[in-house]
Amino acid sequence: MTIREHLLVLRDSWKLIVGVTLAGVLVAGVVTLLTPATYSAAVTFYISTQSTSSSSTDAYQGSLLSQERVKSYTALLSGYRLANEVDSDLQLGEDPNDIAEDISASVSPDTVLLTAEVLDRSPQRAEQIAGAVGRTFPRLVATLEQPADRALPPPVTAQLVQGPLLAEKPVSPRPVLFLVLGLIAGLLAGVTVAVVRRSLDRTIRNAGQLAHVFPKPLLGAVETDPEITTTPLFLRDRPQSAAAENIRAVRTNFDMLNFGQHASRCYVVTSSVEGEGKSTVAVNLALAEARSGRRVLVIEADLRRPRAATYLGLPGAAGLTQLVSGRVRFTDVVQGTGTSRLDLLAAGSLPPNPLEMLESEQMRAVLRDARNRYDTVLLDAPPLVPVADGLALSKLGDGVLCVVRARVAPLESISRAREILSSAGLTNIGLVLNGVAPGESGYTGYYAARADPGPAPDLEATAGLHARPPSGSRAHARTRN
């Protein structure tokens, strides 16, 4: 991953990173509260040599001897023998090994000062043991350094010069240190999880990635709308939203595609897999087309899982299947939607053989009739990868609008959809990237910032939904040369 991609990961996953970081701080706080306090008491010894000569050479050698002894005495201070002496001095009756674990030794650099530190949960006990170390360690050194001739003094002695000193505050836990470490650990864990999750993510996430996988014109990106599950017709219900403005931009970019010499255009709206929002895009795009002055027909051509009629709030019991079967006339099943110049041909009853019906000559006749009546015909088709219906319909239209939902559409499915369309010789293809994160579509909220946006243009009352005939009825039919 490049630096830019890593930065995009941080931007897209900031909520996850913040959450994991806060969890790290919380864990550190809990550990701080649950960790028993530990107190410290210390004693300091001065290690010196006994010399009967006053020459500088003897003094220097004595200093070297003291420094060498200091290194050995650090192990002696935290060893079993001294701990046993401390236990005897205090009459604790404890295992000397347990006492030795509480004692540590350190040497001040370039000196002969040796410090012993005692850690314990009880400040009184820490100070008590440190005092015993201060008394017993010089005696132990004298015993170990005693020459064979007991008339001679030990060449090295240890003198207590400071202590025992009890620290005013516990040395552990350290709340600030623990919280900082928790913050750092949580931040690193959050970033790691975000990067790993992105590395394992096999879905389309942005326009650049989509262009690499499916190199066709991108007509626009539609932002995620949190209310889309309850009110999918956002162009009508929330005309000032970012998603509504995005759909208007998609409609404008239709002119990028070549529709040949057709006076009207028939466009197939599909996707690679289910759940990418093709039906939502289709009905909102149809509404945008109608408001631009064109007469528009939405054909609910997904005969397996139709959605368009539900989104438009219309019944779908009678429609395309009855029309293709020849049991009804075109004007009998086309419904007005309550918006001028926008009609719907619902799916009707679901047939057992949808592919055969969509590939039939009767279906072609229905589309020819629709072209004669409307400026724009949008077919809400099934997805391309799971079933062959989408490809069959794509061959009947002037162009294909493939809806790709960010963070849902797998890369493999998008590639497969491209191969399906390419193998059929279809080149007039446009893409819509659906469900992008807020702010990624390029919409700035200019219109949404108006204090009084006013009523949406060309919007009729829902109460009069079926008060007039479809805009594409024979009374409105256009003639062709």
C-alpha positions as CSV (number, residue, x, y, z in Angstrom):
1,M,0.0,0.0,0.0
2,T,1.2,3.5,-0.8
3,I,1.4,6.4,1.7
4,R,-1.8,7.9,0.2
5,E,-3.6,4.6,0.6
6,H,-2.5,4.3,4.2
7,L,-3.8,7.9,4.8
8,L,-7.1,6.9,3.2
9,V,-7.3,3.9,5.6
10,L,-6.8,6.2,8.6
11,R,-9.5,8.6,7.3
12,D,-12.0,5.8,6.5
13,S,-11.4,3.9,9.7
14,W,-11.0,6.8,12.2
15,K,-14.0,5.7,14.2
16,L,-12.5,2.3,14.6
17,I,-9.1,3.7,15.5
18,V,-10.5,6.1,18.1
19,G,-12.6,3.3,19.6
20,V,-9.7,0.9,20.0
21,T,-7.5,3.7,21.3
22,L,-10.1,4.6,24.0
23,A,-10.4,0.9,24.8
24,G,-6.6,0.9,25.4
25,V,-6.9,3.9,27.7
26,L,-9.8,2.3,29.5
27,V,-7.9,-1.0,30.0
28,A,-4.9,0.9,31.3
29,G,-7.2,2.8,33.7
30,V,-8.7,-0.5,35.0
31,V,-5.2,-2.1,35.4
32,T,-4.1,1.0,37.3
33,L,-7.1,0.7,39.7
34,L,-6.6,-3.0,40.2
35,T,-2.9,-3.0,40.6
36,P,-1.9,-3.0,44.3
37,A,0.3,-0.1,45.4
38,T,4.0,-0.9,45.8
39,Y,6.3,1.2,48.1
40,S,10.0,1.6,48.1
41,A,12.7,2.1,50.8
42,A,16.4,2.4,50.1
43,V,19.8,2.3,51.8
44,T,23.1,3.5,50.4
45,F,26.5,2.0,51.2
46,Y,30.0,3.4,50.6
47,I,32.6,0.7,49.6
48,S,36.1,1.6,50.7
49,T,39.5,-0.1,51.0
50,Q,41.8,-0.2,54.0
51,S,45.4,0.8,53.2
52,T,48.4,1.4,55.4
53,S,50.3,3.2,52.7
54,S,49.8,6.8,51.7
55,S,51.3,6.5,48.2
56,S,49.2,7.5,45.2
57,T,49.8,4.2,43.6
58,D,48.3,2.3,46.6
59,A,45.4,4.7,46.7
60,Y,44.7,4.2,43.0
61,Q,44.9,0.4,43.4
62,G,42.6,0.6,46.4
63,S,40.0,2.6,44.3
64,L,40.1,0.0,41.6
65,L,39.6,-2.7,44.2
66,S,36.6,-0.9,45.6
67,Q,35.0,-0.6,42.2
68,E,35.6,-4.3,41.5
69,R,34.0,-5.2,44.8
70,V,31.0,-3.0,44.1
71,K,30.1,-5.1,41.1
72,S,30.2,-8.3,43.1
73,Y,28.3,-6.8,46.0
74,T,25.3,-6.0,43.8
75,A,24.7,-9.8,43.4
76,L,25.3,-10.2,47.1
77,L,22.7,-7.7,48.1
78,S,19.9,-9.5,46.2
79,G,21.1,-13.0,47.1
80,Y,19.9,-15.7,49.4
81,R,22.7,-15.2,52.0
82,L,21.9,-11.6,52.8
83,A,18.1,-12.4,52.8
84,N,18.7,-15.1,55.3
85,E,20.6,-12.6,57.5
86,V,17.7,-10.1,57.2
87,D,15.2,-12.8,58.2
88,S,17.3,-13.7,61.2
89,D,17.7,-10.0,62.2
90,L,14.0,-9.3,62.0
91,Q,12.9,-12.7,63.1
92,L,10.4,-12.9,60.3
93,G,10.3,-16.6,59.9
94,E,9.9,-16.3,56.1
95,D,11.5,-18.0,53.2
96,P,14.7,-16.1,52.4
97,N,14.1,-16.5,48.7
98,D,10.8,-14.5,49.0
99,I,12.7,-11.7,50.8
100,A,15.5,-11.7,48.2
101,E,12.9,-11.1,45.4
102,D,12.0,-7.8,47.1
103,I,15.6,-6.5,47.2
104,S,17.4,-5.1,44.2
105,A,20.8,-3.3,44.0
106,S,22.3,-0.6,41.7
107,V,25.6,1.2,41.4
108,S,26.0,4.9,40.8
109,P,28.2,5.2,37.7
110,D,31.9,5.8,38.2
111,T,31.5,5.7,42.0
112,V,31.8,3.2,44.9
113,L,28.3,3.9,46.1
114,L,26.0,0.9,46.2
115,T,22.2,1.3,46.7
116,A,19.8,-1.4,47.8
117,E,16.1,-0.9,47.2
118,V,13.3,-2.8,48.9
119,L,9.9,-3.0,47.3
120,D,6.8,-4.1,49.2
121,R,3.1,-3.5,49.3
122,S,3.4,-2.3,52.9
123,P,5.4,0.9,53.4
124,Q,6.3,-0.1,57.0
125,R,7.6,-3.5,56.0
126,A,9.6,-2.0,53.1
127,E,11.3,0.4,55.5
128,Q,11.8,-2.4,58.1
129,I,13.6,-4.7,55.6
130,A,15.7,-1.8,54.3
131,G,16.8,-1.0,57.8
132,A,17.8,-4.7,58.3
133,V,19.7,-4.6,55.1
134,G,21.6,-1.5,56.3
135,R,22.6,-3.3,59.5
136,T,23.4,-6.8,58.1
137,F,25.1,-6.0,54.8
138,P,28.3,-4.3,56.4
139,R,28.6,-7.3,58.8
140,L,28.3,-9.8,55.9
141,V,31.0,-7.9,53.9
142,A,33.3,-7.8,56.9
143,T,32.9,-11.6,57.3
144,L,33.5,-12.3,53.6
145,E,36.6,-10.0,53.4
146,Q,38.2,-11.1,56.7
147,P,41.8,-12.2,56.1
148,A,43.1,-15.5,57.4
149,D,45.1,-13.5,59.9
150,R,42.3,-12.2,62.0
151,A,44.6,-9.6,63.5
152,L,44.5,-7.8,60.2
153,P,41.5,-5.6,59.2
154,P,39.4,-6.5,56.2
155,P,40.8,-4.9,53.0
156,V,37.3,-3.8,51.9
157,T,34.5,-2.4,54.1
158,A,30.9,-1.3,53.5
159,Q,29.6,1.6,55.4
160,L,26.0,2.7,55.6
161,V,25.9,6.4,54.5
162,Q,22.2,6.9,53.9
163,G,18.9,5.4,54.8
164,P,16.6,3.7,55.2
165,L,14.7,6.3,53.1
166,L,11.0,5.6,52.4
167,A,9.6,7.1,49.2
168,E,6.7,9.5,49.8
169,K,4.5,8.0,47.1
170,P,4.1,4.5,45.8
171,V,6.5,3.7,43.0
172,S,3.8,1.5,41.3
173,P,1.3,1.8,39.7
174,R,2.1,5.0,37.9
175,P,-1.3,6.3,36.6
176,V,0.1,8.8,34.1
177,L,2.6,6.3,32.7
178,F,0.0,3.5,32.5
179,L,-2.5,5.8,30.7
180,V,0.1,7.0,28.2
181,L,1.2,3.4,27.5
182,G,-2.5,2.4,27.1
183,L,-3.0,5.3,24.7
184,I,0.0,4.3,22.6
185,A,-0.9,0.6,22.6
186,G,-4.5,1.3,21.7
187,L,-3.5,3.7,18.9
188,L,-1.1,1.2,17.5
189,A,-3.7,-1.6,17.8
190,G,-6.4,0.5,16.1
191,V,-4.1,1.4,13.2
192,T,-3.0,-2.2,12.8
193,V,-6.6,-3.5,12.8
194,A,-7.6,-0.9,10.3
195,V,-4.7,-1.7,7.9
196,V,-5.2,-5.4,8.2
197,R,-9.0,-5.1,7.6
198,R,-8.4,-3.0,4.6
199,S,-5.8,-5.5,3.3
200,L,-8.4,-8.3,3.6
201,D,-11.2,-6.2,2.2
202,R,-12.0,-7.4,-1.4
203,T,-14.7,-4.8,-2.1
204,I,-14.7,-1.6,-4.2
205,R,-14.1,1.4,-2.0
206,N,-13.5,4.4,-4.2
207,A,-13.7,5.7,-7.8
208,G,-10.0,5.2,-8.5
209,Q,-10.3,1.5,-7.6
210,L,-13.4,1.1,-9.7
211,A,-11.7,2.8,-12.7
212,H,-8.9,0.2,-12.4
213,V,-11.3,-2.8,-12.3
214,F,-14.0,-1.5,-14.6
215,P,-12.5,1.1,-17.1
216,K,-15.8,2.7,-18.2
217,P,-17.1,6.3,-17.8
218,L,-18.2,7.1,-14.2
219,L,-21.4,9.1,-14.4
220,G,-21.3,10.0,-10.8
221,A,-21.1,8.9,-7.2
222,V,-24.1,8.8,-4.8
223,E,-23.5,9.4,-1.1
224,T,-24.8,7.1,1.6
225,D,-28.2,8.3,2.9
226,P,-29.0,7.1,6.4
227,E,-32.8,7.3,5.7
228,I,-32.8,5.4,2.5
229,T,-34.2,2.2,4.0
230,T,-37.4,3.9,5.1
231,T,-37.7,6.5,2.2
232,P,-35.8,5.2,-0.8
233,L,-37.2,7.9,-3.1
234,F,-34.8,10.5,-1.7
235,L,-35.0,12.8,-4.7
236,R,-38.7,13.4,-3.9
237,D,-38.7,13.2,-0.1
238,R,-35.3,14.9,0.6
239,P,-34.6,17.0,-2.5
240,Q,-31.9,19.0,-0.8
241,S,-29.9,16.0,0.4
242,A,-26.4,15.2,-1.0
243,A,-27.7,12.0,-2.5
244,A,-30.4,13.9,-4.4
245,E,-27.9,16.3,-5.8
246,N,-25.7,13.4,-6.8
247,I,-28.5,11.8,-8.8
248,R,-29.1,15.1,-10.6
249,A,-25.4,15.1,-11.6
250,V,-25.7,11.5,-12.8
251,R,-28.7,12.5,-15.0
252,T,-26.7,15.4,-16.4
253,N,-23.8,13.1,-17.3
254,F,-26.1,10.9,-19.4
255,D,-25.1,13.0,-22.3
256,M,-21.6,11.5,-22.1
257,L,-22.9,8.2,-23.5
258,N,-23.6,7.6,-27.2
259,F,-27.2,6.6,-27.8
260,G,-26.9,6.5,-31.6
261,Q,-29.7,8.0,-33.7
262,H,-32.6,6.9,-31.4
263,A,-35.1,9.7,-30.8
264,S,-35.7,8.1,-27.4
265,R,-33.3,6.1,-25.3
266,C,-33.7,2.8,-23.6
267,Y,-31.3,2.3,-20.7
268,V,-30.8,-0.9,-18.6
269,V,-29.9,-0.3,-15.0
270,T,-28.2,-3.3,-13.4
271,S,-25.4,-4.3,-11.0
272,S,-22.9,-7.1,-10.5
273,V,-24.6,-8.7,-7.5
274,E,-27.7,-8.1,-5.3
275,G,-27.7,-5.3,-2.7
276,E,-25.9,-2.6,-4.6
277,G,-28.9,-0.2,-4.9
278,K,-29.7,-0.5,-8.6
279,S,-33.5,-0.2,-8.0
280,T,-33.0,2.8,-5.8
281,V,-30.8,4.5,-8.3
282,A,-33.2,3.6,-11.2
283,V,-36.3,5.2,-9.6
284,N,-34.5,8.3,-8.4
285,L,-32.8,8.7,-11.8
286,A,-36.2,8.3,-13.5
287,L,-37.6,11.1,-11.3
288,A,-34.7,13.3,-12.2
289,E,-35.2,12.6,-15.9
290,A,-38.9,13.4,-15.6
291,R,-38.2,16.7,-13.9
292,S,-35.9,17.7,-16.7
293,G,-38.8,17.7,-19.1
294,R,-38.6,14.2,-20.5
295,R,-41.4,11.6,-20.5
296,V,-40.0,8.6,-18.6
297,L,-41.1,5.0,-18.1
298,V,-39.6,2.7,-15.5
299,I,-40.0,-0.9,-16.4
300,E,-39.6,-3.3,-13.4
301,A,-37.8,-5.9,-15.4
302,D,-36.4,-7.8,-12.4
303,L,-38.8,-10.7,-12.5
304,R,-37.2,-12.4,-9.6
305,R,-37.0,-9.8,-6.9
306,P,-38.8,-6.6,-8.1
307,R,-38.4,-3.5,-5.9
308,A,-39.3,-0.5,-8.1
309,A,-43.1,-0.6,-7.5
310,T,-42.6,-0.8,-3.8
311,Y,-40.2,2.2,-3.7
312,L,-42.7,4.2,-5.8
313,G,-45.6,3.1,-3.5
314,L,-47.5,1.4,-6.3
315,P,-49.1,-2.0,-6.6
316,G,-47.2,-4.6,-8.7
317,A,-49.7,-7.4,-9.1
318,A,-50.3,-6.6,-12.8
319,G,-47.6,-5.5,-15.2
320,L,-44.8,-6.7,-17.5
321,T,-45.5,-10.5,-17.3
322,Q,-49.2,-10.0,-18.3
323,L,-48.3,-7.6,-21.0
324,V,-45.6,-9.9,-22.6
325,S,-48.1,-12.8,-22.3
326,G,-50.6,-10.8,-24.4
327,R,-53.3,-10.9,-21.8
328,V,-53.5,-7.1,-21.4
329,R,-52.8,-3.9,-23.4
330,F,-50.0,-1.5,-22.7
331,T,-52.3,1.2,-21.4
332,D,-54.0,-1.2,-19.0
333,V,-50.9,-1.9,-16.9
334,V,-48.8,1.3,-17.1
335,Q,-49.4,3.4,-13.9
336,G,-48.9,7.0,-13.2
337,T,-46.6,7.8,-10.2
338,G,-48.0,11.1,-9.1
339,T,-45.1,12.9,-10.7
340,S,-45.6,14.5,-14.1
341,R,-44.1,12.6,-17.1
342,L,-43.1,9.6,-14.9
343,D,-44.9,6.3,-15.3
344,L,-44.2,2.7,-14.1
345,L,-44.7,-0.7,-15.7
346,A,-44.5,-3.0,-12.7
347,A,-43.2,-6.6,-12.9
348,G,-46.6,-8.2,-12.4
349,S,-46.9,-11.8,-11.2
350,L,-43.5,-13.5,-11.1
351,P,-43.2,-16.1,-13.9
352,P,-41.5,-19.6,-13.5
353,N,-39.3,-18.8,-16.6
354,P,-38.2,-15.2,-16.4
355,L,-35.3,-15.5,-18.8
356,E,-37.4,-17.0,-21.6
357,M,-39.9,-14.3,-21.2
358,L,-37.3,-11.5,-21.3
359,E,-35.7,-13.0,-24.4
360,S,-39.0,-13.4,-26.2
361,E,-40.1,-11.4,-29.3
362,Q,-43.1,-10.2,-27.3
363,M,-40.6,-8.5,-24.9
364,R,-39.0,-6.7,-27.8
365,A,-42.4,-5.6,-29.0
366,V,-43.1,-4.1,-25.5
367,L,-39.9,-2.1,-25.7
368,R,-40.7,-0.9,-29.2
369,D,-44.1,0.3,-28.0
370,A,-42.4,2.0,-24.9
371,R,-39.9,3.8,-27.2
372,N,-42.8,5.2,-29.2
373,R,-44.5,6.6,-26.1
374,Y,-41.6,7.9,-24.0
375,D,-38.4,9.9,-24.3
376,T,-36.5,7.7,-21.8
377,V,-37.2,4.1,-20.8
378,L,-35.3,2.7,-17.8
379,L,-35.3,-1.0,-17.2
380,D,-34.6,-2.1,-13.7
381,A,-32.8,-5.3,-14.5
382,P,-31.5,-8.2,-12.3
383,P,-27.8,-8.3,-11.4
384,L,-25.4,-9.6,-14.0
385,V,-23.4,-12.3,-12.1
386,P,-26.1,-14.4,-10.4
387,V,-28.5,-14.8,-13.3
388,A,-28.5,-14.4,-17.1
389,D,-31.6,-12.1,-17.1
390,G,-29.5,-8.9,-16.7
391,L,-27.4,-9.7,-19.8
392,A,-30.5,-10.6,-21.9
393,L,-32.0,-7.2,-21.1
394,S,-28.7,-5.4,-21.6
395,K,-28.7,-6.6,-25.2
396,L,-32.1,-5.0,-25.8
397,G,-31.2,-1.5,-24.6
398,D,-29.2,1.4,-26.0
399,G,-26.8,1.4,-23.1
400,V,-26.1,-0.1,-19.7
401,L,-25.9,1.7,-16.4
402,C,-24.1,-0.5,-13.9
403,V,-24.5,0.5,-10.3
404,V,-21.6,-0.4,-8.0
405,R,-22.0,-0.1,-4.3
406,A,-18.9,0.9,-2.4
407,R,-17.8,-1.5,0.4
408,V,-20.3,-4.1,-0.8
409,A,-19.5,-5.1,-4.4
410,P,-16.6,-7.6,-4.4
411,L,-13.8,-6.9,-6.8
412,E,-14.2,-10.4,-8.4
413,S,-17.9,-9.7,-9.1
414,I,-17.2,-6.4,-10.7
415,S,-14.6,-8.0,-12.9
416,R,-17.0,-10.8,-13.8
417,A,-19.7,-8.2,-14.7
418,R,-17.3,-6.4,-17.0
419,E,-16.4,-9.7,-18.7
420,I,-20.1,-10.6,-19.1
421,L,-20.9,-7.3,-20.9
422,S,-17.7,-7.3,-22.9
423,S,-18.2,-10.9,-24.1
424,A,-21.6,-9.8,-25.4
425,G,-20.0,-6.9,-27.4
426,L,-21.7,-4.2,-25.3
427,T,-19.5,-1.1,-25.0
428,N,-22.0,1.7,-24.3
429,I,-21.7,1.4,-20.5
430,G,-21.8,3.9,-17.7
431,L,-21.0,3.4,-14.0
432,V,-22.6,4.9,-10.9
433,L,-20.7,4.4,-7.6
434,N,-23.3,4.1,-5.0
435,G,-23.0,4.4,-1.2
436,V,-19.8,6.5,-1.0
437,A,-18.9,8.0,2.4
438,P,-20.3,11.6,3.0
439,G,-18.1,14.2,1.4
440,E,-16.6,11.8,-1.2
441,S,-19.1,12.6,-3.9
442,G,-17.9,16.2,-4.3
443,Y,-21.3,17.6,-3.1
444,T,-20.6,20.7,-0.9
445,G,-24.0,21.2,0.5
446,Y,-24.5,24.6,-1.2
447,Y,-28.2,24.1,-1.9
448,A,-28.8,22.4,1.5
449,A,-27.5,25.5,3.2
450,R,-30.4,27.6,2.1
451,A,-32.6,28.7,4.9
452,D,-35.8,28.1,3.0
453,P,-35.4,25.6,0.1
454,G,-39.0,25.8,-0.8
455,P,-41.1,23.0,-2.4
456,A,-39.4,20.6,-4.7
457,P,-40.2,21.4,-8.4
458,D,-42.8,19.4,-10.3
459,L,-43.9,17.4,-7.2
460,E,-47.6,16.5,-7.1
461,A,-49.6,15.5,-4.1
462,T,-49.5,11.8,-3.2
463,A,-53.3,11.9,-2.7
464,G,-53.7,12.3,-6.4
465,L,-51.5,9.4,-7.3
466,H,-53.9,7.8,-9.8
467,A,-56.1,10.8,-10.5
468,R,-54.8,11.1,-14.1
469,P,-53.8,8.6,-16.8
470,P,-50.2,7.6,-17.4
471,S,-48.2,10.2,-19.2
472,G,-47.3,7.7,-21.9
473,S,-50.9,6.7,-22.7
474,R,-52.2,6.9,-26.2
475,A,-53.6,10.3,-25.6
476,H,-50.0,11.4,-25.2
477,A,-48.3,9.1,-27.6
478,R,-45.8,10.5,-30.1
479,T,-45.6,9.5,-33.7
480,R,-42.4,8.4,-35.4
481,N,-41.3,8.8,-39.0
